[in-house]
């Protein structure tokens, strides 16, 4: 089976999913978004689509012209008669929300750092393994809940931290995929953003040292739980 991964910046990669997807029978194929034409047919046809994060906003069409065709392709996939598994993380989740007609826009302030989620119907949620586990938040935009979807989690700053659409589509505003030893590349890649909001890299290193391993373990369990429940 083919898993197509749309990657927007090199340091926001599959993380723990890089080990999990092959265990579930997927061959992983990366497409570096913005580098060459989007493989629209493959976005629509692959067995699993994973849309990763990035430090841009879904509504910045003038600055990043590739956004419109990417969202269009995701919309076609999500609305297709045959429901194929789709996973979106941070920017990817916002793209899924936009593709389904929901508003995406700036939140009251940026949410950066490790903290826990409030899970909704935790026992039956694919997010159940994250109960009580701090996850990494790194976003400034929020989305409304798309019609027909189910809100799975929230934080005080973000009423919809995750949603599902049936059993086949999962959108995560937060990062449960990040390996703890990979955070340094995030700190380097986002140095301008951290400086603007006054978040010190040392504080994020401290949080990662305290919570990163727990997050990665819980995230791996959560992704496996979701993958076990999808039909390809």
Secondary structure, DSSP 8 states (H G I E B T S, - for coil): -EEEEEESSTTS--TTHHHHHHHTT-EEEEEETTSS---HHHHHHSSEEEE---SS-TT-TTT-THHHHHHHHHHHHHHSSS--EEEEETHHHHHHHHHTT--EEEEEEEEEEEE--EESSGGGSTTGGGTT--EEEEEEEEE---TT-EEEEEETTEEEEEEEETTTEEEESSBS---GGGHHHHHHHTHHHHHHHT--HHHHHHHHHHHHHHHHHHHHHHHHHHHHH---
